[in-house]
Amino acid sequence: MLCTRGGNQSWNRVVEYFSVSRCDSLFVVVADDRRWFTPADAVGGGSGIPLGGPKYADFEVEPGRPLISEYT
């Protein structure tokens, strides 16, 4: 999702969408540790974007160290 719907407050039916005026880039990490670093002006969509397809393929970056360590 690229929008907020109230955060930690009661939802007042105001949705704040992603805006290029509020940031320079978007960094996304998904559950399987794939990562994208995308310039804000290249982000399309309203409340979300479909990652993993051809539109954002050029912005996928190689995963580095895991962000969360698994303890066994």
N, C-alpha and C positions, 0 to 999 in steps of 0.2 A: 504494500500500500504506500502511496505517496501523499496521503492526506492525514490530517488528524481530525478526530471527532470528539473533542472534549478533553482528551488526555486524562488527567487524574481528577477532573472536575465533572460535575453533572453535565450531561450533554444538553446544550441549549439549541440544538439543531443547526449550529453553524459549523460548516465544514471548511477547513483551511487546506487548500490544494497546494501542491508543489509549485514554487514560483522561481524562475530564473533570477528574479530581483533579490531573492533572499540568500542565495549561495552561488558559488562558482562551479561546484562539481557535486556529484552524487556517488557515494561509495556504498556498495551493496554486498553483503555476504549472506549466502543461503545455507540451509541445513547441511548440504553435502560439501561445504567449504568452498564452493565456486564463488568467485569474486569478480565484480565489475567496478571500474572507475570511469565514470562518464561525465563529460563536461555538461554543465546544467543546460546549456542551450541546445544540446542534442537530445535531451529527455523529452519525449512526447507523452501523450496520454493525459488523462485527467486525474483520476484518483489512484491509478496503478499502471505498471508497465509489465509486459510479458518478457521476462529475461529468458535466455537460453535459445532464442531463435536468431534468425539472420540479422535483424535490425540492430541489435546491440552486440553482435559477435566481435566486432573490432575493439570493443571496450572491455572485453573479458581479460582479466589478468591472471597470471600463474599464481596458484596458491603458495603461500609461504608456510611459515610455521602455523600449526593449528591455533586458532584464537582461543579455544577452550581445551584445556588438557583433560584427558580421560584418565582417571585413576582406577586401577584394578586391584 
